[in-house]
Amino acid sequence: MSVSSFQALDYLEQLPVQTHRKLYEQPSTVLAVFRCMLPHLAKSIVMALLYMPAPFPAADLDTWFRAEASLTKKGAMKILEKLHILVAKQDDERKLQYELYKSFASSLRQALEGSGSHRSFGVPSHESQERRQKMSETDILNFLFMLGSLELGQDYSTATLSATQLQMLEDLAEFGIIYRSSKTSTTFYPTRLAVTLTSDAGAFAQSTTKQSDIGGGSNSKNFIILETNYRLYAYTNSLLQIAILSLFTRLRTRFPNLVSGKITRHSIGKAIELGITSSQVIEYLDMHCHPQMQKTKPFLPPTVMDQIRLWEYERERMETTQGFLMRGFAQEDYRDGGDDDSGGDDDSGGDDDSGGDDDSGGDDDNGGGNDDSGGDDDNGGGNDDNDNN
């Protein structure tokens, strides 16, 4: 039994006997309980006792079961007793006997035989029969064949439809084959279901063939559709293929045999960080592109391929190198030096042993003051050696 059947069974078991008796007066209710609520062994017991003219001895019922099946038998009997389907009584010799509740047995026989005038299974309406007689079979077929040639997403006028086809629009809208904003709308739209049901579904069949949950089937090689707006559609239910796509695609929706997403700068950047190059992404997409895309060359949109490469090149414009920032030093320690040839007050100029006022420096020809090599010399157009003080 399904989960919903177990839940309904638990609910029915808690109802009082008076409610059960009322329910069992309708053959349709008894048939539904018999079909959906009872385990298989309980159904066998009910069918065995249904046409019994007298109560059935419990000792004879025990002989129908093996000794190792006693627990299963007790479970089935317990359900039948809780639902007040099976009644246990004692005969004159105080021997235990079983029989079906009379109302339940009578209603079940009527349901199986189609007898009685209870009409609990509903009464067919004559208006629907008159409607079917008025509807033209030719118009119905013509309209169904016309759906196969309609374009998905395009609105179509109802002005050219016959009376039969206008009646069909309401039914097809309820099934989801066409879409109408209201019953009085003068336009309708074919849905994807209409296009799939009335056209060659070979391309869809490849994606829905028997495939394992991990590896996919033999027809799962070409399953990717890539649009110029970077949207990607993959007709596959393979967990391996979906995991590969998620490495460089931002997946958004997933259906039983289809996943969709979009290739973005962030998704390509994430793939590059994992060591996947743009060439590998393009090669994978080209290798697994859908047969519809293989009708043109190149298979993939050139703009998408170029953009994937550009996103990779963007990350190669700059390279980062590890560095160190040292703080906490006095500002004077970073000064370049004194008034020397190179500028500033450093050890090579200023007032130190190599310059300034010492024997090697001072105001001589080799010093750091105003000599032939610095200051104003003959080549500088100022005061030469003869004019120095």
N, C-alpha and C positions, 0 to 999 in steps of 0.2 A: 504494500500500500504506500501511497505517497504521503508526504508530511501533512498535507491538508486533510487527507482521509483519517490519519491518526488523530489529528486535532478534533475533527468532527466526531470521531468515535468516542473520544474522551468526554466530549460534551453530551453526547446521547446517553452515555452510561450514567451520568449524574441526574438525568431526568427521572421523575417519578413514574410509577407504573400507569397512572391515569393518562399522562401525556403520551406514553408509548401506545396505549390502546387507541387513543384518538388518531395518532399518526398512522397506525397500521390499518385504519379503515380505508385508506387510499392505496390502490394497487401501485401507482407510480412511485409513492414513497417507499413501499415495501421493496419494490424492485431496485430502487436506488440504494437502499440499505444493504440489500443482498449482494449487489454487484460491487459496491465501493467500500463498504465498511467491514465486511466479514473477511477473515483470513480464509485461505483455500480449504483447510481442513474443516472449518466451521460450515462452509458452503456444502461440502460433501455430506456432512451430517444432516443438514437441513434437507437436501435433496433426497437423502435416503429415508427420512421420516415424513416427507411431504405427502405422499400418497398411502401412508400406513393407515389402515382402517381402525386400528386399536393402538393403545400405548405400547411402546417397545421396551422390553425388559432391559435393565441396565447390564445384567450379566451377559446377554447376547450382544449388546453393544461393545462390551469389553473384548469380546472375541474378535472384533474387527481390527484390533490394533495389536501391534507387537509390544512386548514388554518394555523395550527401550524407548518406545514412543509414548509412554504414559504421561510424561510431562507436557508434551505437545498436545495430547488429547485433553488434559486438564485445563490448559490455557484456552483451547477452543471452546470447551464446555462452559468455562467461566464467563467468556464474552457473551455467549448465547443466553446465559442466565441473567447477566446484568442488563442486557437489552430486552429481557422478558420475551425472548423468542422461544426459548425452550423451557418447558415446565416439568419439574420433577414431582412425582407423586408415588404413593405406595398403594399396592393392591390389597386385597383381603388378607393375603398371607404376609403382608408387610414386606413385600419385596419391592425394591426401587424400580420405577419405570419412568420413561421419558416420552413426552409428546410435544408437538409444536403448539404454540398459542393459536387458538382457533381463528382469531381475526387475522393474524399474520399468515397462517397457512391458506386461508380462503383468498386473501388478496394476492398472494404470490401465485396461486394457481390461476387466478383471473389474468394476471399480468403475463404469465407464460403462455396461456392458452388464447389470450385475446378475447375472452368471454366477458359477459356482464355489460351493463349500461352505465358504468360509473363515469366515463369520460374524464378520468383523472389525467390522461395523457394529452389533454388539449383537443380542441375541436378545430379542424381546418376551416379557414375563412373562405367563403365563396367569392368574396371580392377579389382576392389575389388570383383565383382561377380565372375570373372574368378579365382581369388585367393581363394575365399571360395569354389569353386567347386573342386579345386586341393587339398585342405587341407582334410586330412582324419579325419572323425569324430571319428573313433576308437582311432587314435593317440592323438587326443585332449583330450578325456576322460581319456586315460591312463596316460597322463602327469599330468592332474589335480589331479587324484587319487594318483599319485606318490608324489606330493607336500606334501600330508598329512603325509608321512613317512620320510620326510627329516628333518635333524637336523638344528635348528636355529644357524646361524653363521658359518656353515661348507660350504666350497666351493665345487662345484660339476662340473665335466667335461661335456662339450657339445659333446664329441666324440660319445657317445652312443645314441644321440637324432636323431630322424628322421627329414626329411626335413620339415614336418608339425610342429614338435615341435620346430625346430629352428626358424620358422616364428613366433610361439607363443611367444618366448622369448622376441621379440621386443614389442609386445603388452602388455605382462605381466609386463615388465619393466616400461612401461609408466603408468600402473595402480599402481605401487609400490608393486606388489606381489613378484617380484624377483628383484635382483640388479645385474647389469653388469657394469663394469667400462667403457666399450666401446662396440659398436656393433660388433666389431671383436674379442672381448675377448673370450677365450676358456673355461672360467669358469663362473659360476653364483652362486649367494647366495640366498637362500629363506629368505624372510623377516618375521617379526613377523606377519604381516597381512596374509601371505600365510599359516603359521602354524595355525593361529586362524580360518581362513575360512575353512580349509580342515580337521580339527581335531575336537574332541569332546570339545566343549566350555562350558561344564557344570560349570567348576570352574570359568570361566569368567562371566557366566550368573549370578552367585550368587552375584557378586559384582556390576552388572549393573541392578539388579532388581529394582523395584520401591522402593525408599527410600526417606524419608523426608530429608530436607537439614540439620536438626539438629540431630535427633535421629537415623536415619538409619532405615533399614528394618529388618525383621525377620531373614534374611540370612546374616546379617552384623556382626555376632558374631566372626566368624573365618576368619580373613582377613589379618593377618600379616605373612610375610615371612622374616625370619632373617637369614642372611648368616654368615659364619664363619669369613668373613672379616668385620663384624660389620655393613654391609649395611642392611637397613630395607626397605621393600616394603609393603605398606598397600593398599589393594584394597577396598577403601571406599570413599564416598563423604560426609560423615557425618562431620559436623563442630565440633561436640562434640568429636568424636574420634580423629580428626586431632589435636584439641587443647590439648587433653591428651598426644598424642604422642610428641607434641612439648615441653612438660615439661622435657623430658629426651632424646630427639633425636634432632639432628641438621638436620632439613628438608631442602632439596635442591630444589626439583622439585615437581610440582603438576600438575596433569592432571584431566580430568573430573571425573574419577573413580579410580585414583591412586595417591598416594603420596610416595615419596622416600626420604630417608635420611640416616644418619649414626650415630651410637652411639659412642660418643667420651668421653675422660676423662673430657673435659670441660662440655659437656652436662650432664653427670652423676653428676659432681660436682655442677652444677646449681640446679639439682633436689634435691640433699642432702641439699643444702642451703635452699630450700623451705620446707624441712621437709619430703621429700620422701626418704625412705630407699631403699637399693639395693634389699632387699627381696620383696618389693612391686613392683618394676620395673620388676623383674623376674617373679613374680606371674601374673602380668598383661600380659606380653608377652606370658607366657605359656597358659594362659586362652583363648587368642585370636589368637593363631597361626593357620595358614592355614591348611586345611585338608591334603595337600601334606606333611607338616611337621609332622603331627600326625601319619604318617606311621612308624616312628622310635621312639624309646624311649631311652633317654629323648627327648621330642619334640624340645627343644632348644639346640643349639650346646654347649657342656660342656665348651669349652674354652671361649666362650662369657660370660656364666654365672659366671665363676671363675673370669674373668677380671672385670666384673661389681662389684663383691664383693671386689676385691683388690682395685679398685678405691675408694670405700667407706672406706676401712681400712686405706688407705694412709692419709686420712683426720683425722684419729683418733690417729695417732702416737704422735702428739704434741697437747698440750692444751695451750691456751693463757690466761694469767691472767693480769688484769689491774695493772699497776705500776706507780710510780712517780719518776722523776729525778729532784733532787734539785741541783741548781748551785748557784754560786756567793759567796761562803764562802772562807775564807783564808785557805791556805794549812795547817798552823800550827794547826788549830782547828781539823784536822783529824788525828793528830799524836797519836800513841797508848800510849805513856808514856815514862818514863825515864828508868834507868838501874835497874830494879827490877827483881823479880823472874820470872815474865811473859815476861820480855823484854821491852825495850822502856822506856820513861820518863813519867809515868802517875801519878795519885794521890796516887796510892798504893806504889810507890817506889820513887826513886829520892830524892830530897831535900824538903820534905814536913813534915807535923806534924807527920805523921805515920812512916816516914823513915828518911833518911838523918841524920842530926846532931841535933837531939832533945833528950829529956830524954827517949823517948820510943824507939828511933832508935839508930843511931850512931853506935858505935863499941861495942855493948853489945851482950849478948847471944840472946836477942829477937829482935834485930834490923834488919834493912835492909842491913847492911854492910856485913862484913865477920864474920859470926857466925857459930854456930854448924849446923844450918839448911841450910846455903848457903855457897857460896864461896868454900873453900877447907877444908873439914871436914875429919874425920877419915875414912868415907866410900868412900871418893873420892880419896884417895891415895896421898893427898898433905900435906900441913902444917896444923896441928890440932890446938886445943885451946892453947896448951902450946907454940906453935911457933908464935901465932898471936902477932902483935904489938898493 
